[in-house]
Amino acid sequence: MRTTENTVDASALSARRRWSILVCALIAAMTATAATSGFAYVIPALHDDGMSLSTAATLAAVPTIGITAAIIAWGWALDRFGERRILLLSMAITLAGTVGAAVAVHADAGYRVLGAALLLGGIGSGAANGASGRIVVGFFPADQRGTAMGIRQTAQPLGIGVLALTMPILASTAGITAALSVPAAVTAVGLAAVYFGVVDPELPPSSLAAETGNPYRSSGYLWRIHAFSVLLVIGQSFLWTFVPAWLIIALGWSPFGAGMLVTVTQVLGAVGRTAAGRVSDLWGSRMRPIRVIAAAAALSLALLALADRFDSPTAPILMLIASIFTVADNGLAFTAIAESAGPSWSGRALGVQNTAQFLAIAAITPVLGAAVERFGYPTVFGAAAVAPILALPLIPGDPTPREEPVPRR
């Protein structure tokens, strides 16, 4: 099989090199989290400087608008031109946006310039957020893909952890410009990781995409994954968005204590994603572990609602458990999509998956916030437990395995 400068035959790749490529892809994916979530960590400092919370919240939402609008287009480009070259292009755009945001704040250039920089960073981050499907399917055998994608999907919680541990401190001690240099630095490191460490696998002569064409037309498998993933992301979004306020306002925790617990939940969530991927490899199934995870998420959220209703001291522990289960399915869904769509459609299919979840989060978050104000946290915790129950009948069975080249271990 032909090998070019930036593509390699998977069968000729050592296990060490395969895992190093995955780590580089993970670092690249962290840049999407940095670009889209970083601004939120300077909101308190901006508010102290006189910016209204509504303005700051609007600016914080701008990168998400950018990534949502561009991610499917980036997915098409990933499928058409390969992950390495598209990641280099997209992350250069992200770097321009993240550097531009820091410069705009330093120069006091105004909200429009700052918003344009944040939008550019969000648009560029779409490729990094939706990439790695071809790398995982192309370089890893089927019994390692769940673990590999689970590791890759730790990028989001690890990225959040980096931002949470650095940006608020820098904003309060060295200034907002210094804090906004963190997303730019993460993006620069990610860009270097892709340039020096990522190559594309050679496409096999026969792939699922080549055999069946558009995978969305051949069966409802991908549509069902998107549907249940939208329901499962509701609990994740609610906990990630409102838990800090719940701990500080409702339970009376200190901001430092709440921040430390949130960081712990992110680390354990990353471990949970990897563990779920490993279980799926051992079971030889992506969907059966998701059913278990959905049931566990529903149960833990329901118990959290009861504990909070009766002011039980176990509520924070149950929140931590619920936080693990509400994110554990993510890597499994990504693996199943990449395997089913094939290397010529994985970018677009993962783009659809991310877009559906982003839109769901954007739509449901204000509703959940209003519900908390009117009914209280226990009621909304209980309502969030309903979503994974509704997701259970939508989870399909695993497709029949197909023959494919197996990379050397």
C-alpha positions as CSV (number, residue, x, y, z in Angstrom):
1,M,0.0,0.0,0.0
2,R,1.3,3.4,-0.9
3,T,2.8,5.5,1.9
4,T,3.3,9.3,1.5
5,E,4.9,11.9,3.6
6,N,1.9,12.5,5.8
7,T,0.1,9.1,5.5
8,V,1.3,5.7,6.6
9,D,0.2,2.1,6.2
10,A,-1.4,1.1,9.5
11,S,0.1,-2.4,9.3
12,A,3.6,-0.9,9.3
13,L,3.0,1.3,12.3
14,S,4.4,0.3,15.7
15,A,2.2,0.2,18.8
16,R,4.2,3.0,20.4
17,R,3.9,5.2,17.4
18,R,0.2,4.6,17.2
19,W,-0.4,5.6,20.8
20,S,1.9,8.7,20.4
21,I,-0.3,9.8,17.5
22,L,-3.4,9.4,19.7
23,V,-1.8,11.6,22.4
24,C,-1.0,14.3,19.9
25,A,-4.6,14.1,18.7
26,L,-5.8,14.4,22.3
27,I,-3.7,17.6,22.8
28,A,-5.1,19.0,19.6
29,A,-8.7,18.3,20.8
30,M,-7.9,20.2,24.0
31,T,-7.5,23.4,21.9
32,A,-11.2,23.3,21.0
33,T,-12.1,23.3,24.7
34,A,-9.6,26.1,25.4
35,A,-11.0,28.3,22.6
36,T,-14.7,27.7,23.3
37,S,-14.6,27.6,27.1
38,G,-11.7,29.7,28.2
39,F,-13.4,33.1,28.1
40,A,-15.9,32.0,30.8
41,Y,-13.0,31.9,33.3
42,V,-12.3,35.6,33.1
43,I,-15.9,36.7,33.6
44,P,-15.5,37.5,37.3
45,A,-12.5,39.7,36.6
46,L,-14.3,41.4,33.7
47,H,-17.2,42.0,35.9
48,D,-15.0,43.6,38.6
49,D,-13.7,45.9,35.8
50,G,-17.2,47.0,35.0
51,M,-18.5,44.7,32.4
52,S,-22.1,43.6,32.9
53,L,-22.7,39.9,33.5
54,S,-25.1,39.8,30.6
55,T,-22.5,41.2,28.2
56,A,-19.8,38.9,29.5
57,A,-22.1,35.9,29.2
58,T,-23.0,36.9,25.6
59,L,-19.3,37.1,24.7
60,A,-18.7,33.8,26.4
61,A,-21.3,32.2,24.1
62,V,-19.8,33.6,20.9
63,P,-17.1,30.8,20.4
64,T,-19.8,28.2,20.8
65,I,-21.8,29.9,18.0
66,G,-18.7,29.7,15.8
67,I,-17.9,26.1,16.4
68,T,-21.6,25.1,16.0
69,A,-21.8,26.9,12.7
70,A,-18.6,25.4,11.2
71,I,-18.2,21.9,12.6
72,I,-20.0,20.0,9.9
73,A,-18.1,21.9,7.2
74,W,-14.8,21.0,9.0
75,G,-16.0,17.4,9.1
76,W,-16.4,17.3,5.4
77,A,-12.9,18.8,5.0
78,L,-11.5,16.2,7.3
79,D,-13.1,13.4,5.2
80,R,-11.9,14.9,2.0
81,F,-8.4,16.0,2.7
82,G,-7.3,14.1,5.8
83,E,-6.9,15.0,9.4
84,R,-3.4,16.3,9.5
85,R,-3.6,19.1,6.9
86,I,-7.0,20.2,8.0
87,L,-6.0,20.3,11.7
88,L,-3.0,22.4,10.8
89,L,-5.2,24.9,8.9
90,S,-8.0,25.0,11.4
91,M,-5.7,25.3,14.5
92,A,-3.8,28.2,12.8
93,I,-7.2,29.9,12.6
94,T,-7.9,29.1,16.2
95,L,-4.5,30.5,17.3
96,A,-5.3,33.7,15.4
97,G,-8.6,34.0,17.3
98,T,-7.2,33.2,20.7
99,V,-4.3,35.6,20.3
100,G,-6.6,38.2,18.9
101,A,-8.9,38.0,22.0
102,A,-6.0,38.6,24.3
103,V,-4.7,41.5,22.2
104,A,-8.2,43.0,22.0
105,V,-8.5,43.0,25.8
106,H,-5.0,44.4,26.2
107,A,-5.6,47.2,23.7
108,D,-9.2,47.9,25.0
109,A,-10.3,47.5,21.4
110,G,-14.0,47.2,22.3
111,Y,-16.6,44.5,22.4
112,R,-17.0,44.1,18.7
113,V,-13.3,43.4,18.1
114,L,-13.2,41.1,21.0
115,G,-16.3,39.3,19.8
116,A,-14.9,38.9,16.3
117,A,-11.7,37.3,17.7
118,L,-13.7,34.9,19.9
119,L,-15.9,34.0,16.9
120,L,-12.8,33.3,14.8
121,G,-11.4,31.1,17.5
122,G,-14.6,29.2,17.8
123,I,-14.9,28.7,14.0
124,G,-11.3,27.4,13.8
125,S,-11.8,24.9,16.7
126,G,-14.5,22.9,15.0
127,A,-12.0,20.6,13.2
128,A,-10.1,19.7,16.4
129,N,-13.3,19.0,18.2
130,G,-14.6,16.6,15.5
131,A,-11.3,15.0,14.5
132,S,-9.7,11.7,15.4
133,G,-12.3,9.3,14.0
134,R,-10.1,8.3,11.1
135,I,-7.0,8.0,13.3
136,V,-8.8,5.7,15.8
137,V,-10.4,3.5,13.2
138,G,-7.4,3.6,10.9
139,F,-4.6,2.9,13.3
140,F,-6.3,0.7,16.1
141,P,-7.8,-2.8,15.9
142,A,-11.4,-3.1,16.9
143,D,-10.6,-4.5,20.3
144,Q,-8.6,-1.3,21.2
145,R,-10.7,1.4,19.6
146,G,-13.1,1.9,22.6
147,T,-10.1,2.5,24.9
148,A,-8.4,4.7,22.3
149,M,-11.4,6.9,21.7
150,G,-12.1,7.0,25.5
151,I,-8.6,8.4,26.0
152,R,-9.0,10.9,23.2
153,Q,-12.4,12.0,24.7
154,T,-10.6,12.9,27.9
155,A,-9.5,16.1,26.1
156,Q,-12.6,18.0,27.2
157,P,-12.4,17.4,30.9
158,L,-8.6,17.7,30.9
159,G,-8.9,21.0,29.0
160,I,-11.4,22.3,31.5
161,G,-9.1,21.3,34.3
162,V,-6.2,23.3,32.8
163,L,-8.4,26.3,32.3
164,A,-9.9,26.2,35.8
165,L,-6.5,25.8,37.5
166,T,-4.8,28.6,35.6
167,M,-7.1,31.3,34.2
168,P,-8.9,32.6,37.3
169,I,-5.6,32.8,39.2
170,L,-3.9,34.7,36.4
171,A,-6.8,37.0,35.9
172,S,-6.7,38.0,39.6
173,T,-2.9,38.3,39.8
174,A,-1.5,39.2,36.4
175,G,-4.5,40.5,34.6
176,I,-7.1,39.5,32.1
177,T,-4.7,39.6,29.1
178,A,-2.4,37.1,30.9
179,A,-5.3,34.8,31.6
180,L,-6.5,34.9,28.0
181,S,-3.0,33.9,26.9
182,V,-3.7,30.4,28.3
183,P,-6.1,29.4,25.5
184,A,-3.5,30.8,23.0
185,A,-0.7,28.8,24.6
186,V,-2.8,25.6,24.6
187,T,-3.6,26.1,20.9
188,A,0.1,26.7,20.1
189,V,1.1,23.5,21.8
190,G,-1.6,21.6,20.0
191,L,-0.6,23.0,16.7
192,A,3.0,21.9,17.3
193,A,1.7,18.4,18.4
194,V,-0.1,18.0,15.1
195,Y,2.7,19.2,13.0
196,F,5.4,17.0,14.6
197,G,3.3,14.0,15.7
198,V,0.2,13.4,13.6
199,V,0.0,11.4,10.3
200,D,-3.1,10.1,8.5
201,P,-3.6,6.4,7.9
202,E,-3.8,5.1,4.4
203,L,-7.5,4.4,3.5
204,P,-8.1,0.7,3.0
205,P,-9.1,-0.3,-0.6
206,S,-12.5,-1.3,0.7
207,S,-14.3,0.6,3.4
208,L,-17.8,0.8,4.7
209,A,-18.3,4.2,3.0
210,A,-17.2,2.7,-0.3
211,E,-19.5,-0.3,0.0
212,T,-22.7,1.4,1.1
213,G,-22.2,5.1,0.2
214,N,-23.9,7.6,2.5
215,P,-24.2,5.7,5.8
216,Y,-27.2,7.7,6.8
217,R,-29.1,6.2,3.9
218,S,-28.2,2.6,4.5
219,S,-29.7,2.3,8.0
220,G,-31.0,4.2,11.0
221,Y,-28.0,3.3,13.2
222,L,-26.3,6.7,13.1
223,W,-29.6,8.6,13.5
224,R,-30.4,6.6,16.7
225,I,-26.9,7.3,18.1
226,H,-27.4,11.0,17.5
227,A,-30.9,10.9,19.1
228,F,-30.0,9.1,22.3
229,S,-26.8,11.2,22.6
230,V,-28.8,14.4,22.6
231,L,-30.9,13.0,25.6
232,L,-27.8,11.8,27.5
233,V,-26.0,15.2,27.1
234,I,-28.7,16.9,29.1
235,G,-27.6,15.6,32.4
236,Q,-23.9,16.3,31.6
237,S,-24.7,19.9,30.6
238,F,-26.8,20.6,33.7
239,L,-24.2,19.3,36.1
240,W,-21.3,21.1,34.3
241,T,-23.2,24.4,34.2
242,F,-25.0,24.6,37.5
243,V,-23.0,22.5,40.0
244,P,-20.6,25.3,41.0
245,A,-23.6,27.6,41.8
246,W,-25.4,24.7,43.6
247,L,-22.3,24.1,45.8
248,I,-21.7,27.8,46.6
249,I,-25.2,29.2,46.8
250,A,-27.4,26.3,47.8
251,L,-24.9,24.3,50.0
252,G,-22.8,27.2,51.2
253,W,-19.4,25.9,50.0
254,S,-16.5,28.3,49.5
255,P,-15.6,29.1,45.9
256,F,-12.2,27.4,46.4
257,G,-13.8,24.2,47.8
258,A,-16.4,24.2,45.0
259,G,-13.7,24.7,42.4
260,M,-11.6,21.9,43.8
261,L,-14.5,19.5,43.8
262,V,-15.4,20.4,40.2
263,T,-11.8,19.8,39.2
264,V,-12.0,16.4,40.8
265,T,-15.2,15.6,38.9
266,Q,-13.4,16.5,35.7
267,V,-10.5,14.2,36.4
268,L,-12.8,11.3,37.4
269,G,-14.9,11.9,34.4
270,A,-11.9,11.5,32.2
271,V,-11.0,8.3,33.9
272,G,-14.6,7.1,33.5
273,R,-14.6,7.7,29.7
274,T,-11.4,5.7,29.4
275,A,-12.7,2.9,31.6
276,A,-16.0,2.8,29.6
277,G,-14.0,2.4,26.4
278,R,-12.0,-0.4,27.8
279,V,-15.1,-2.2,29.0
280,S,-16.6,-1.9,25.5
281,D,-13.4,-3.5,24.0
282,L,-13.6,-6.4,26.4
283,W,-17.3,-6.9,25.8
284,G,-16.9,-6.5,22.1
285,S,-19.9,-4.1,22.1
286,R,-20.3,-0.3,22.1
287,M,-24.1,-0.2,22.7
288,R,-24.4,-2.6,25.7
289,P,-22.1,-0.5,27.9
290,I,-24.0,2.6,26.9
291,R,-27.3,1.0,28.2
292,V,-25.6,0.3,31.5
293,I,-24.2,3.9,31.7
294,A,-27.6,5.4,30.9
295,A,-29.4,3.4,33.6
296,A,-26.6,4.3,36.1
297,A,-26.9,8.0,35.1
298,A,-30.7,8.0,35.7
299,L,-30.3,6.2,39.1
300,S,-27.5,8.5,40.3
301,L,-29.4,11.7,39.3
302,A,-32.6,10.4,41.0
303,L,-30.7,9.6,44.2
304,L,-29.0,13.1,44.0
305,A,-32.5,14.7,43.8
306,L,-33.6,12.8,46.9
307,A,-30.5,13.6,48.8
308,D,-30.7,17.3,48.0
309,R,-34.4,17.4,48.8
310,F,-33.7,16.1,52.3
311,D,-30.4,18.0,52.8
312,S,-28.4,14.8,53.0
313,P,-24.6,15.2,53.4
314,T,-24.3,12.5,50.8
315,A,-25.5,14.9,48.1
316,P,-22.0,16.1,46.9
317,I,-20.8,12.5,46.7
318,L,-23.9,11.5,44.6
319,M,-23.2,14.6,42.4
320,L,-19.7,13.3,41.8
321,I,-21.0,9.8,40.9
322,A,-23.6,11.3,38.6
323,S,-21.0,13.5,36.9
324,I,-19.0,10.4,36.1
325,F,-21.9,8.5,34.6
326,T,-23.3,11.4,32.6
327,V,-20.1,11.8,30.6
328,A,-19.0,8.1,30.3
329,D,-21.0,7.4,27.2
330,N,-19.4,10.1,25.1
331,G,-16.4,8.2,23.9
332,L,-18.4,5.0,23.1
333,A,-20.8,7.0,20.9
334,F,-17.9,8.6,19.1
335,T,-16.3,5.2,18.5
336,A,-19.5,3.6,17.2
337,I,-20.0,6.5,14.9
338,A,-16.5,6.4,13.5
339,E,-16.6,2.7,13.0
340,S,-20.0,2.7,11.3
341,A,-19.5,5.8,9.1
342,G,-16.1,4.6,7.9
343,P,-13.0,6.7,7.2
344,S,-14.6,8.6,4.3
345,W,-17.6,9.8,6.4
346,S,-16.4,9.9,10.0
347,G,-15.6,13.6,10.0
348,R,-19.1,14.6,8.8
349,A,-20.8,12.0,11.1
350,L,-18.9,13.2,14.2
351,G,-19.7,16.8,13.1
352,V,-23.4,16.0,13.1
353,Q,-23.1,14.4,16.5
354,N,-21.4,17.4,18.0
355,T,-23.7,19.9,16.3
356,A,-26.8,18.1,17.6
357,Q,-25.4,18.1,21.2
358,F,-24.3,21.7,21.0
359,L,-27.7,22.8,19.8
360,A,-29.4,20.7,22.6
361,I,-27.2,22.3,25.2
362,A,-27.9,25.8,23.9
363,A,-31.6,25.1,23.9
364,I,-31.9,23.3,27.2
365,T,-29.6,25.3,29.4
366,P,-31.8,28.4,29.7
367,V,-34.8,26.2,30.4
368,L,-33.0,24.4,33.2
369,G,-31.8,27.7,34.7
370,A,-35.3,29.0,34.8
371,A,-36.5,25.8,36.3
372,V,-34.0,25.9,39.0
373,E,-35.1,29.5,39.9
374,R,-38.7,28.4,40.0
375,F,-38.7,24.9,41.4
376,G,-35.3,24.5,43.0
377,Y,-32.3,22.2,42.5
378,P,-33.8,18.9,43.8
379,T,-36.7,19.0,41.3
380,V,-34.5,19.7,38.4
381,F,-32.0,17.0,39.4
382,G,-35.0,14.7,39.3
383,A,-36.2,16.0,35.9
384,A,-32.7,15.5,34.5
385,A,-32.9,11.8,35.5
386,V,-35.8,11.3,33.1
387,A,-33.6,12.1,30.0
388,P,-31.4,8.9,30.2
389,I,-34.5,6.8,30.8
390,L,-36.0,8.2,27.6
391,A,-32.7,7.4,25.9
392,L,-32.7,3.7,26.7
393,P,-35.2,2.5,24.0
394,L,-33.4,4.6,21.4
395,I,-30.0,2.8,21.9
396,P,-29.7,0.3,19.0
397,G,-28.1,-3.1,18.9
398,D,-24.5,-3.4,17.7
399,P,-24.2,-3.8,13.9
400,T,-22.8,-7.0,12.4
401,P,-19.0,-6.8,12.4
402,R,-17.4,-6.4,9.0
403,E,-14.1,-7.7,7.7
404,E,-11.4,-5.1,7.6
405,P,-7.6,-4.9,7.6
406,V,-6.3,-5.3,11.2
407,P,-3.4,-2.9,12.2
408,R,-0.4,-4.7,13.7
409,R,-0.4,-4.6,17.5
